[in-house]
C-alpha cells in the first residue's frame, strides 16, 4: 500500500458490521416505531433507514427515483444532493418497514461482495467523496461515519442506546478527528501557541490534543498543560459534531477548565456535519 492508502480490510469490516447491526435493530421495530420522528427535519425512523438504503443502491449503480414535483419545495431540502436523498426516501414511504429491512439486507450483501472482491489498488483509486476529491477508500471511510451516525439517529429517536463502542464507533470518531484542527484553528479561532485537550468519556474513550503552531494540528501529546481542557461524554461529542444537538458550552455534561473562553468557543464550533 502507498503511504496515502486506506486499508480496505478494516474499513470493509466496519461497514459490514454497521450494516448488520442496523439491520438487526430495524428488524425488531413495530410499525409505530418506524413512524417515530428523528432529529433530522422531516424524517422518521423509516426515512433515515431508507436514506441509508438509497445511498447504497446508488453505489451499486442503480439510478435514483424521479423527483416528485414538490420535493425541492420542502424546507429541509437545501441542494441537489438533498433532493436526490429525498427521492430515495419517498420511494419507500408507502411500503412497510419490513421492505426497508429486506432491501437493506439485499443491497448490503451486494455491496459487501463488491468491496471484498475489490483490490487494494481499486480501493486507492481516485474518486468523488462527500468531502471533496479523494479515493474510493476515503469515500468508504466517510460511509462508515455516515451509516453509524444514522444508526445513532434511529437509536436516539427510539430511546434504544447502543453500539457506542467498537470498530464502527472508533472509525466514526476518527472521521471527526480528521476535522479537529479545522474546528479548533479555523472555526474557533484558537490563537498561535494555544493548545487544547478534549477528554472523551464513556464506552468510547479518547484523549484528543490540538496544538496551534502555524496551523492547528492534532498531535499525540502536548508539550505542556493545555490552554483549554474540555471534558464530555463520547455520545454528546458525536451528537454535537453531527449537529444532532446544539454545540452548547453550557451543556450539563460538558466541563471546561483553564481558558474557559477558548474552550467555550471550541465547543460552540464543534458542529461540522449535518
Backbone as CSV, one residue per row, in Angstrom:
resi,resn,N_x,N_y,N_z,CA_x,CA_y,CA_z,C_x,C_y,C_z
1,UNK,0.837,-1.207,0.000,0.000,0.000,0.000,0.869,1.253,0.000
2,UNK,0.409,2.303,-0.674,1.112,3.572,-0.664,0.895,4.254,0.671
3,UNK,1.712,5.285,1.016,1.535,5.968,2.301,0.136,6.541,2.494
4,UNK,-0.532,6.946,1.390,-1.873,7.519,1.483,-2.962,6.456,1.399
5,UNK,-2.563,5.207,1.264,-3.523,4.126,1.095,-4.338,3.908,2.368
6,UNK,-5.607,3.619,2.191,-6.513,3.341,3.310,-6.770,1.841,3.344
7,UNK,-6.470,1.165,4.455,-6.593,-0.297,4.492,-8.019,-0.755,4.191
8,UNK,-8.187,-1.480,3.115,-9.501,-1.921,2.666,-10.169,-2.874,3.655
9,UNK,-9.400,-3.783,4.228,-9.995,-4.813,5.078,-10.666,-4.206,6.309
10,UNK,-9.996,-3.249,6.963,-10.546,-2.668,8.189,-11.797,-1.850,7.914
11,UNK,-11.777,-1.071,6.842,-12.942,-0.239,6.515,-14.107,-1.116,6.072
12,UNK,-13.835,-2.121,5.259,-14.891,-3.025,4.809,-15.507,-3.770,5.987
13,UNK,-14.673,-4.239,6.904,-15.184,-4.955,8.074,-16.095,-4.073,8.914
14,UNK,-15.717,-2.798,9.069,-16.549,-1.873,9.844,-17.877,-1.621,9.144
15,UNK,-17.849,-1.455,7.835,-19.089,-1.251,7.095,-20.015,-2.456,7.229
16,UNK,-19.464,-3.647,7.085,-20.274,-4.859,7.201,-20.876,-4.964,8.601
17,UNK,-20.071,-4.689,9.620,-20.587,-4.717,10.985,-21.711,-3.695,11.161
18,UNK,-21.505,-2.497,10.620,-22.522,-1.451,10.749,-23.822,-1.845,10.058
19,UNK,-23.726,-2.327,8.846,-24.931,-2.735,8.118,-25.668,-3.854,8.856
20,UNK,-24.930,-4.842,9.357,-25.566,-5.950,10.066,-26.222,-5.487,11.362
21,UNK,-25.549,-4.591,12.080,-26.107,-4.078,13.326,-27.378,-3.280,13.060
22,UNK,-27.346,-2.441,12.039,-28.510,-1.634,11.703,-29.678,-2.519,11.278
23,UNK,-29.413,-3.518,10.460,-30.486,-4.415,10.026,-31.092,-5.158,11.215
24,UNK,-30.248,-5.598,12.145,-30.758,-6.278,13.328,-31.639,-5.379,14.182
25,UNK,-31.224,-4.111,14.338,-32.021,-3.150,15.096,-33.366,-2.906,14.424
26,UNK,-33.343,-2.682,13.116,-34.571,-2.358,12.392,-35.546,-3.532,12.360
27,UNK,-35.026,-4.749,12.338,-35.894,-5.929,12.268,-36.760,-6.083,13.516
28,UNK,-36.380,-5.413,14.611,-37.122,-5.521,15.868,-38.276,-4.521,15.970
29,UNK,-38.398,-3.586,15.024,-39.301,-2.456,15.199,-40.743,-2.785,14.831
30,UNK,-41.658,-2.167,15.559,-43.075,-2.208,15.209,-43.342,-1.131,14.165
31,UNK,-44.495,-1.211,13.501,-44.821,-0.183,12.511,-44.929,1.189,13.158
32,UNK,-45.407,1.243,14.406,-45.481,2.532,15.108,-44.085,3.099,15.326
33,UNK,-43.123,2.241,15.651,-41.749,2.715,15.873,-41.129,3.220,14.570
34,UNK,-41.450,2.584,13.458,-40.922,3.043,12.176,-41.331,4.486,11.895
35,UNK,-42.491,4.891,12.405,-43.008,6.237,12.129,-42.490,7.289,13.099
36,UNK,-41.668,6.913,14.062,-41.168,7.849,15.068,-40.329,8.949,14.425
37,UNK,-40.598,10.218,14.745,-39.763,11.302,14.202,-38.340,11.221,14.758
38,UNK,-37.386,11.657,13.956,-35.988,11.709,14.391,-35.538,13.164,14.481
39,UNK,-34.286,13.357,14.867,-33.721,14.715,14.952,-33.509,15.335,13.579
40,UNK,-33.599,14.550,12.510,-33.408,15.060,11.159,-34.721,15.630,10.647
41,UNK,-34.766,16.901,10.297,-36.027,17.549,9.908,-36.761,16.799,8.796
42,UNK,-38.021,16.504,9.054,-38.860,15.880,8.040,-38.722,14.382,7.918
43,UNK,-37.824,13.773,8.675,-37.565,12.342,8.512,-37.945,11.542,9.749
44,UNK,-38.660,10.441,9.504,-38.976,9.456,10.532,-37.848,8.426,10.598
45,UNK,-37.996,7.480,11.520,-37.044,6.361,11.594,-36.973,5.643,10.257
46,UNK,-38.122,5.387,9.659,-38.123,4.687,8.366,-37.425,5.516,7.294
47,UNK,-37.623,6.823,7.331,-36.985,7.687,6.339,-35.459,7.640,6.463
48,UNK,-34.958,7.663,7.699,-33.500,7.607,7.903,-32.951,6.284,7.373
49,UNK,-33.638,5.189,7.700,-33.191,3.882,7.211,-33.253,3.824,5.682
50,UNK,-34.317,4.389,5.107,-34.455,4.395,3.652,-33.344,5.210,2.995
51,UNK,-32.916,6.269,3.660,-31.802,7.069,3.142,-30.525,6.235,3.055
52,UNK,-30.247,5.448,4.099,-29.070,4.574,4.072,-29.184,3.585,2.912
53,UNK,-30.361,2.978,2.774,-30.577,2.015,1.689,-30.392,2.684,0.329
54,UNK,-30.980,3.873,0.160,-30.901,4.567,-1.116,-29.473,4.885,-1.514
55,UNK,-28.660,5.308,-0.556,-27.263,5.609,-0.868,-26.528,4.358,-1.312
56,UNK,-26.756,3.250,-0.628,-26.084,2.010,-1.024,-26.575,1.530,-2.387
57,UNK,-27.865,1.703,-2.674,-28.367,1.346,-4.004,-27.684,2.203,-5.073
58,UNK,-27.501,3.484,-4.772,-26.799,4.361,-5.711,-25.382,3.870,-5.970
59,UNK,-24.732,3.387,-4.918,-23.355,2.926,-5.052,-23.242,1.625,-5.837
60,UNK,-24.348,0.915,-6.000,-24.346,-0.267,-6.881,-24.596,0.128,-8.327
61,UNK,-24.886,1.410,-8.559,-25.134,1.885,-9.916,-26.597,2.068,-10.249
62,UNK,-27.480,1.834,-9.289,-28.909,1.992,-9.558,-29.277,3.472,-9.612
63,UNK,-30.025,3.862,-10.627,-30.443,5.249,-10.782,-31.437,5.629,-9.691
64,UNK,-31.357,6.874,-9.237,-32.284,7.340,-8.206,-33.671,7.507,-8.785
65,UNK,-34.714,7.380,-7.958,-36.090,7.572,-8.437,-36.295,9.005,-8.921
66,UNK,-37.311,9.172,-9.740,-37.646,10.510,-10.223,-38.121,11.380,-9.064
67,UNK,-37.801,12.665,-9.124,-38.217,13.588,-8.078,-39.698,13.910,-8.216
68,UNK,-40.406,13.939,-7.093,-41.780,14.420,-7.095,-41.769,15.926,-7.333
69,UNK,-42.886,16.435,-7.827,-42.940,17.853,-8.179,-42.649,18.773,-7.003
70,UNK,-43.059,18.357,-5.791,-42.918,19.241,-4.628,-41.665,18.976,-3.805
71,UNK,-40.797,18.076,-4.269,-39.645,17.690,-3.449,-38.748,18.873,-3.125
72,UNK,-38.377,19.653,-4.121,-37.441,20.754,-3.891,-38.038,21.873,-3.043
73,UNK,-39.356,21.893,-2.908,-40.006,22.945,-2.119,-40.028,22.629,-0.620
74,UNK,-39.665,21.413,-0.250,-39.682,21.050,1.164,-38.610,21.846,1.911
75,UNK,-38.934,22.350,3.095,-37.983,23.242,3.792,-36.661,22.592,4.161
76,UNK,-36.621,21.258,4.322,-35.361,20.624,4.700,-34.510,20.236,3.492
77,UNK,-34.952,20.535,2.281,-34.164,20.259,1.083,-33.362,21.507,0.736
78,UNK,-32.053,21.418,0.829,-31.180,22.586,0.653,-30.416,22.595,-0.671
79,UNK,-30.283,21.423,-1.321,-29.461,21.357,-2.525,-29.828,20.135,-3.350
80,UNK,-29.118,19.930,-4.449,-29.431,18.809,-5.342,-29.224,17.465,-4.666
81,UNK,-28.161,17.336,-3.869,-27.931,16.064,-3.175,-29.076,15.788,-2.211
82,UNK,-29.533,16.820,-1.506,-30.664,16.648,-0.604,-31.912,16.216,-1.343
83,UNK,-32.125,16.741,-2.542,-33.297,16.358,-3.329,-33.211,14.895,-3.765
84,UNK,-32.020,14.461,-4.174,-31.847,13.056,-4.564,-32.060,12.146,-3.366
85,UNK,-31.506,12.527,-2.216,-31.730,11.739,-0.998,-33.223,11.617,-0.700
86,UNK,-33.932,12.723,-0.848,-35.367,12.721,-0.555,-36.135,11.829,-1.531
87,UNK,-35.695,11.788,-2.782,-36.354,10.927,-3.765,-36.272,9.465,-3.350
88,UNK,-35.104,9.034,-2.865,-34.980,7.656,-2.370,-35.894,7.435,-1.167
89,UNK,-35.901,8.387,-0.242,-36.728,8.259,0.959,-38.200,8.144,0.572
90,UNK,-38.642,9.007,-0.336,-40.048,8.988,-0.752,-40.431,7.670,-1.408
91,UNK,-39.477,7.033,-2.069,-39.782,5.780,-2.771,-40.123,4.643,-1.816
92,UNK,-39.766,4.791,-0.542,-40.053,3.747,0.448,-41.223,4.107,1.370
93,UNK,-41.748,5.321,1.280,-42.715,5.786,2.284,-44.016,5.001,2.269
94,UNK,-44.455,4.557,1.123,-45.753,3.888,1.043,-45.704,2.434,1.525
95,UNK,-44.527,1.860,1.585,-44.411,0.449,1.945,-44.193,0.239,3.429
96,UNK,-44.223,-0.994,3.883,-43.983,-1.305,5.293,-42.510,-1.222,5.656
97,UNK,-42.224,-1.147,6.941,-40.848,-1.133,7.394,-40.081,-2.373,6.991
98,UNK,-40.772,-3.506,6.929,-40.094,-4.754,6.572,-39.469,-4.679,5.181
99,UNK,-40.069,-3.879,4.279,-39.495,-3.713,2.950,-38.133,-3.034,3.028
100,UNK,-38.012,-2.059,3.923,-36.738,-1.357,4.088,-35.671,-2.325,4.596
101,UNK,-36.042,-3.161,5.574,-35.090,-4.138,6.110,-34.643,-5.099,5.016
102,UNK,-35.602,-5.591,4.238,-35.262,-6.544,3.179,-34.319,-5.914,2.153
103,UNK,-34.605,-4.657,1.772,-33.746,-4.001,0.791,-32.379,-3.687,1.386
104,UNK,-32.339,-3.326,2.656,-31.049,-3.080,3.312,-30.202,-4.344,3.280
105,UNK,-30.800,-5.462,3.628,-30.030,-6.713,3.661,-29.566,-7.120,2.267
106,UNK,-30.419,-6.951,1.275,-30.030,-7.387,-0.071,-28.968,-6.481,-0.674
107,UNK,-29.136,-5.171,-0.525,-28.150,-4.273,-1.147,-26.822,-4.321,-0.421
108,UNK,-26.832,-4.472,0.896,-25.546,-4.524,1.601,-24.834,-5.855,1.377
109,UNK,-25.590,-6.912,1.099,-24.937,-8.172,0.711,-24.202,-7.978,-0.614
110,UNK,-24.843,-7.267,-1.550,-24.196,-6.975,-2.817,-22.986,-6.074,-2.625
111,UNK,-23.138,-5.049,-1.802,-22.040,-4.119,-1.549,-20.866,-4.835,-0.874
112,UNK,-21.187,-5.720,0.063,-20.119,-6.463,0.737,-19.327,-7.289,-0.281
113,UNK,-20.036,-7.972,-1.158,-19.354,-8.795,-2.157,-18.480,-7.930,-3.064
114,UNK,-19.001,-6.770,-3.444,-18.225,-5.880,-4.303,-16.965,-5.389,-3.598
115,UNK,-17.097,-4.998,-2.334,-15.945,-4.478,-1.597,-14.916,-5.568,-1.341
116,UNK,-15.368,-6.757,-0.990,-14.430,-7.834,-0.704,-13.695,-8.291,-1.961
117,UNK,-14.349,-8.139,-3.128,-13.704,-8.532,-4.381,-12.767,-7.443,-4.912
118,UNK,-12.899,-6.241,-4.392,-12.108,-5.099,-4.874,-10.648,-5.240,-4.447
119,UNK,-9.742,-4.901,-5.313,-8.330,-4.903,-4.951,-7.995,-3.656,-4.143
120,UNK,-6.883,-3.719,-3.437,-6.440,-2.524,-2.712,-6.152,-1.391,-3.697
121,UNK,-5.656,-1.733,-4.881,-5.384,-0.707,-5.883,-6.669,0.008,-6.284
122,UNK,-7.745,-0.736,-6.481,-9.026,-0.119,-6.840,-9.570,0.714,-5.679
123,UNK,-9.350,0.256,-4.461,-9.788,0.990,-3.272,-9.056,2.329,-3.173
124,UNK,-7.809,2.355,-3.667,-6.986,3.569,-3.624,-7.232,4.497,-4.812
125,UNK,-8.064,4.072,-5.760,-8.263,4.855,-6.976,-8.982,6.169,-6.686
126,UNK,-8.719,7.173,-7.521,-9.353,8.485,-7.367,-10.866,8.360,-7.432
127,UNK,-11.536,9.166,-6.606,-12.995,9.105,-6.538,-13.549,10.417,-6.006
128,UNK,-14.776,10.706,-6.380,-15.530,11.757,-5.686,-15.816,11.277,-4.276
129,UNK,-15.795,12.179,-3.302,-16.236,11.867,-1.954,-17.054,13.053,-1.442
130,UNK,-17.880,12.855,-0.416,-18.636,13.984,0.139,-17.752,15.083,0.711
131,UNK,-16.472,14.783,0.941,-15.535,15.777,1.478,-14.639,16.374,0.395
132,UNK,-14.951,16.097,-0.877,-14.137,16.598,-1.977,-13.368,15.473,-2.649
133,UNK,-12.478,15.787,-3.577,-11.714,14.746,-4.269,-10.917,13.883,-3.284
134,UNK,-10.897,12.601,-3.546,-10.163,11.681,-2.685,-10.054,10.347,-3.381
135,UNK,-10.033,9.288,-2.601,-10.003,7.938,-3.150,-11.323,7.240,-2.821
136,UNK,-11.538,6.106,-3.468,-12.740,5.330,-3.138,-12.680,4.877,-1.685
137,UNK,-11.499,4.534,-1.210,-11.344,4.152,0.192,-11.715,5.280,1.132
138,UNK,-11.329,6.500,0.765,-11.705,7.659,1.588,-13.222,7.823,1.628
139,UNK,-13.880,7.612,0.506,-15.340,7.654,0.452,-15.917,6.619,1.418
140,UNK,-15.349,5.434,1.439,-15.884,4.384,2.305,-15.614,4.687,3.786
141,UNK,-14.501,5.352,4.099,-14.296,5.817,5.472,-15.437,6.742,5.904
142,UNK,-15.773,7.681,5.040,-16.869,8.601,5.342,-18.183,7.839,5.452
143,UNK,-18.312,6.802,4.660,-19.538,5.986,4.677,-19.716,5.292,6.029
144,UNK,-18.642,4.831,6.646,-18.745,4.245,7.990,-19.343,5.269,8.951
145,UNK,-18.789,6.473,8.941,-19.283,7.542,9.810,-20.754,7.835,9.530
146,UNK,-21.098,7.977,8.264,-22.463,8.343,7.897,-23.462,7.276,8.353
147,UNK,-23.162,6.019,8.078,-24.082,4.939,8.467,-24.186,4.834,9.983
148,UNK,-23.068,4.963,10.679,-23.091,4.866,12.144,-23.892,6.020,12.757
149,UNK,-23.693,7.228,12.245,-24.441,8.376,12.753,-25.938,8.173,12.530
150,UNK,-26.313,7.630,11.393,-27.737,7.407,11.137,-28.301,6.292,12.028
151,UNK,-27.494,5.294,12.327,-27.937,4.304,13.318,-28.197,4.986,14.656
152,UNK,-27.301,5.888,15.041,-27.483,6.604,16.306,-28.703,7.533,16.250
153,UNK,-29.013,8.112,15.086,-30.242,8.899,14.933,-31.459,8.043,15.282
154,UNK,-31.461,6.831,14.759,-32.586,5.921,14.994,-32.648,5.519,16.456
155,UNK,-31.514,5.180,17.036,-31.486,4.786,18.447,-31.947,5.928,19.350
156,UNK,-31.501,7.148,19.058,-31.892,8.296,19.879,-33.399,8.529,19.796
157,UNK,-33.963,8.418,18.603,-35.398,8.639,18.437,-36.223,7.606,19.184
158,UNK,-35.720,6.383,19.245,-36.464,5.276,19.856,-36.118,5.053,21.328
159,UNK,-35.107,5.772,21.829,-34.665,5.519,23.195,-34.016,4.160,23.354
160,UNK,-33.271,3.733,22.342,-32.586,2.436,22.363,-31.083,2.648,22.177
161,UNK,-30.392,3.161,23.169,-28.954,3.408,23.005,-28.188,2.111,22.785
162,UNK,-27.051,2.222,22.138,-26.218,1.044,21.919,-25.243,1.237,20.780
163,UNK,-24.405,0.234,20.577,-23.380,0.218,19.522,-22.529,1.489,19.579
164,UNK,-22.184,1.889,20.813,-21.397,3.114,21.006,-19.956,2.818,21.402
165,UNK,-19.493,1.638,21.059,-18.082,1.286,21.196,-17.751,0.260,20.125
166,UNK,-16.459,0.008,19.932,-16.046,-0.955,18.927,-15.593,-0.274,17.644
167,UNK,-15.288,-1.070,16.612,-14.687,-0.520,15.387,-15.510,0.569,14.707
168,UNK,-16.826,0.426,14.662,-17.643,1.422,13.955,-17.618,2.757,14.690
169,UNK,-17.759,2.711,16.009,-17.682,3.944,16.798,-16.287,4.556,16.711
170,UNK,-15.259,3.729,16.805,-13.887,4.228,16.756,-13.586,4.863,15.397
171,UNK,-13.981,4.207,14.306,-13.704,4.765,12.989,-14.539,6.016,12.733
172,UNK,-15.734,6.079,13.305,-16.541,7.298,13.177,-15.880,8.454,13.925
173,UNK,-15.339,8.166,15.088,-14.601,9.182,15.822,-13.361,9.614,15.043
174,UNK,-12.676,8.676,14.409,-11.513,9.025,13.586,-11.896,10.052,12.520
175,UNK,-13.101,9.920,11.969,-13.555,10.848,10.945,-13.653,12.263,11.499
176,UNK,-14.123,12.380,12.731,-14.218,13.693,13.377,-12.826,14.245,13.673
177,UNK,-11.933,13.386,14.136,-10.575,13.829,14.484,-9.878,14.432,13.263
178,UNK,-10.173,13.931,12.074,-9.568,14.493,10.859,-9.933,15.967,10.675
179,UNK,-11.063,16.380,11.237,-11.515,17.771,11.089,-11.215,18.622,12.315
180,UNK,-10.594,18.044,13.325,-10.458,18.749,14.596,-9.532,19.967,14.490
181,UNK,-8.492,19.875,13.694,-7.625,21.037,13.511,-8.391,22.201,12.902
182,UNK,-9.210,21.915,11.915,-10.045,22.952,11.285,-11.021,23.550,12.298
183,UNK,-11.630,22.706,13.113,-12.593,23.191,14.103,-11.921,24.126,15.105
184,UNK,-10.769,23.706,15.623,-10.083,24.483,16.659,-9.424,25.725,16.080
185,UNK,-8.720,25.575,14.949,-7.968,26.690,14.404,-8.797,27.663,13.594
186,UNK,-9.602,27.136,12.673,-10.347,27.999,11.766,-11.669,28.453,12.377
187,UNK,-12.485,27.507,12.825,-13.818,27.877,13.307,-13.762,28.573,14.665
188,UNK,-12.977,28.013,15.590,-12.923,28.588,16.942,-11.892,29.705,17.063
189,UNK,-10.990,29.825,16.086,-10.005,30.903,16.113,-9.012,30.800,17.246
190,UNK,-8.581,29.587,17.576,-7.568,29.437,18.625,-6.297,30.164,18.220
191,UNK,-5.694,30.954,19.103,-4.533,31.780,18.735,-3.253,30.968,18.601
192,UNK,-2.267,31.572,17.957,-0.963,30.929,17.829,-0.407,30.604,19.215
193,UNK,0.179,29.420,19.330,0.759,28.970,20.579,-0.211,28.289,21.512
194,UNK,-1.508,28.323,21.174,-2.508,27.692,22.047,-2.456,26.177,21.900
195,UNK,-2.881,25.503,22.928,-3.015,24.050,22.890,-4.326,23.677,23.582
196,UNK,-4.950,22.633,23.079,-6.275,22.240,23.560,-6.309,20.734,23.756
197,UNK,-6.956,20.300,24.817,-7.208,18.872,25.024,-8.706,18.654,25.176
198,UNK,-9.207,17.611,24.543,-10.599,17.184,24.693,-10.578,15.756,25.211
199,UNK,-11.125,15.562,26.396,-11.176,14.240,27.010,-12.579,13.670,26.828
200,UNK,-12.668,12.585,26.053,-13.952,11.933,25.823,-14.120,10.771,26.783
201,UNK,-15.269,10.724,27.426,-15.555,9.720,28.439,-16.688,8.819,27.959
202,UNK,-16.768,7.635,28.540,-17.867,6.734,28.224,-17.385,5.462,27.565
203,UNK,-18.273,4.744,26.876,-17.878,3.471,26.264,-16.705,3.612,25.304
204,UNK,-16.667,4.713,24.552,-15.513,5.008,23.697,-14.782,6.190,24.310
205,UNK,-13.572,5.955,24.786,-12.793,6.973,25.486,-11.584,7.339,24.634
206,UNK,-11.274,8.629,24.603,-10.075,9.039,23.888,-9.647,10.415,24.372
207,UNK,-8.341,10.637,24.392,-7.773,11.950,24.692,-7.333,12.574,23.378
208,UNK,-7.915,13.719,23.042,-7.622,14.402,21.789,-6.851,15.687,22.086
209,UNK,-5.798,15.943,21.352,-4.960,17.116,21.599,-4.729,17.877,20.299
210,UNK,-4.840,19.193,20.363,-4.589,20.056,19.206,-3.606,21.141,19.629
211,UNK,-2.561,21.333,18.826,-1.571,22.373,19.055,-1.600,23.354,17.886
212,UNK,-1.574,24.656,18.190,-1.592,25.677,17.136,-0.177,26.231,16.993
213,UNK,0.489,25.781,15.946,1.858,26.212,15.661,1.940,26.435,14.157
214,UNK,1.602,27.647,13.728,1.460,27.908,12.305,0.058,27.558,11.842
215,UNK,-0.341,26.345,12.139,-1.711,25.905,11.894,-2.104,24.958,13.018
216,UNK,-3.397,24.791,13.200,-3.888,23.899,14.257,-3.780,22.459,13.782
217,UNK,-3.086,21.633,14.568,-2.805,20.255,14.169,-3.098,19.312,15.322
218,UNK,-3.727,18.196,15.012,-3.928,17.153,16.014,-2.587,16.481,16.286
219,UNK,-2.236,16.369,17.567,-0.949,15.789,17.959,-1.185,14.692,18.991
220,UNK,-0.252,13.730,19.106,-0.440,12.639,20.067,-0.431,13.120,21.516
221,UNK,0.477,14.056,21.829,0.588,14.601,23.189,0.952,16.074,23.075
222,UNK,0.712,16.814,24.155,1.096,18.225,24.205,2.434,18.379,24.922
223,UNK,3.148,19.438,24.598,4.435,19.702,25.248,4.260,20.159,26.692
224,UNK,3.107,20.704,27.013,2.842,21.194,28.369,1.362,21.176,28.640
225,UNK,0.916,21.828,29.702,-0.508,21.852,30.040,-1.323,22.505,28.921
226,UNK,-2.525,22.014,28.709,-3.408,22.581,27.696,-3.915,23.949,28.132
227,UNK,-4.013,24.872,27.168,-4.594,26.179,27.463,-6.073,26.029,27.820
228,UNK,-6.727,25.080,27.177,-8.133,24.787,27.481,-8.322,23.280,27.521
229,UNK,-9.000,22.796,28.554,-9.289,21.374,28.709,-10.799,21.202,28.720
230,UNK,-11.292,20.384,27.796,-12.723,20.148,27.650,-12.996,18.676,27.921
231,UNK,-14.005,18.421,28.744,-14.405,17.035,29.034,-15.879,16.867,28.687
232,UNK,-16.197,15.734,28.048,-17.605,15.421,27.783,-17.732,13.945,27.398
233,UNK,-18.933,13.375,27.507,-19.126,12.002,27.051,-18.970,11.879,25.537
234,UNK,-18.493,10.748,25.105,-18.330,10.470,23.674,-19.631,10.705,22.911
235,UNK,-20.756,10.218,23.461,-22.024,10.358,22.761,-22.437,11.805,22.569
236,UNK,-22.189,12.639,23.565,-22.517,14.063,23.465,-21.631,14.719,22.406
237,UNK,-20.349,14.380,22.416,-19.410,14.930,21.431,-19.862,14.597,20.016
238,UNK,-20.201,13.333,19.765,-20.587,12.927,18.422,-21.914,13.549,18.014
239,UNK,-22.826,13.721,18.963,-24.100,14.373,18.651,-23.890,15.846,18.311
240,UNK,-22.949,16.486,18.993,-22.654,17.891,18.693,-21.985,18.046,17.333
241,UNK,-20.965,17.235,17.042,-20.253,17.417,15.779,-21.154,17.116,14.586
242,UNK,-22.146,16.250,14.771,-23.046,15.896,13.672,-24.283,16.777,13.623
243,UNK,-24.380,17.757,14.519,-25.497,18.685,14.501,-26.794,18.122,15.036
244,UNK,-26.723,17.009,15.761,-27.955,16.411,16.300,-28.424,17.113,17.563
245,UNK,-27.500,17.704,18.301,-27.837,18.545,19.445,-27.038,19.834,19.304
246,UNK,-27.487,20.932,19.909,-26.724,22.179,19.803,-25.316,22.036,20.383
247,UNK,-24.355,22.644,19.722,-22.974,22.676,20.230,-22.906,23.768,21.293
248,UNK,-23.322,23.414,22.490,-23.556,24.394,23.556,-22.543,24.216,24.688
249,UNK,-21.687,25.212,24.933,-20.721,25.088,26.041,-21.385,24.932,27.401
250,UNK,-22.665,25.333,27.514,-23.383,25.218,28.784,-24.068,23.867,28.950
251,UNK,-23.850,22.943,28.024,-24.446,21.613,28.143,-24.079,21.017,29.501
252,UNK,-25.028,20.402,30.215,-24.747,19.920,31.574,-23.682,18.839,31.666
253,UNK,-23.379,18.161,30.561,-22.354,17.114,30.602,-21.013,17.582,30.054
254,UNK,-20.883,18.876,29.820,-19.625,19.451,29.328,-18.966,20.255,30.441
255,UNK,-17.687,20.019,30.661,-16.919,20.845,31.589,-15.725,21.436,30.860
256,UNK,-15.390,22.678,31.187,-14.268,23.384,30.567,-13.372,23.921,31.667
257,UNK,-12.075,23.644,31.573,-11.113,24.076,32.583,-10.045,24.964,31.929
258,UNK,-9.383,25.756,32.758,-8.325,26.699,32.332,-8.956,27.834,31.530
259,UNK,-8.594,27.992,30.255,-9.115,29.102,29.456,-10.545,28.783,29.035
260,UNK,-11.501,29.216,29.848,-12.901,28.852,29.592,-13.455,29.562,28.350
261,UNK,-12.939,30.754,28.044,-13.416,31.444,26.837,-13.030,30.669,25.578
262,UNK,-11.766,30.255,25.500,-11.322,29.468,24.356,-12.067,28.139,24.308
263,UNK,-12.178,27.482,25.451,-12.882,26.208,25.492,-14.319,26.340,25.024
264,UNK,-14.986,27.420,25.439,-16.381,27.635,25.038,-16.482,27.858,23.533
265,UNK,-15.518,28.602,22.960,-15.539,28.822,21.513,-15.368,27.513,20.757
266,UNK,-14.518,26.650,21.265,-14.291,25.364,20.602,-15.550,24.509,20.659
267,UNK,-16.160,24.403,21.835,-17.390,23.615,21.945,-18.466,24.173,21.014
268,UNK,-18.605,25.498,20.984,-19.620,26.135,20.142,-19.349,25.929,18.655
269,UNK,-18.110,25.549,18.307,-17.720,25.369,16.908,-17.724,23.906,16.484
270,UNK,-18.145,22.995,17.338,-17.988,21.576,17.050,-18.816,21.089,15.856
271,UNK,-19.983,21.637,15.630,-20.810,21.132,14.544,-20.135,21.375,13.190
272,UNK,-19.829,20.278,12.476,-19.238,20.456,11.144,-19.868,19.535,10.109
273,UNK,-20.804,18.686,10.499,-21.533,17.862,9.528,-23.015,17.983,9.816
274,UNK,-23.842,17.486,8.867,-25.289,17.510,9.057,-25.841,16.136,8.729
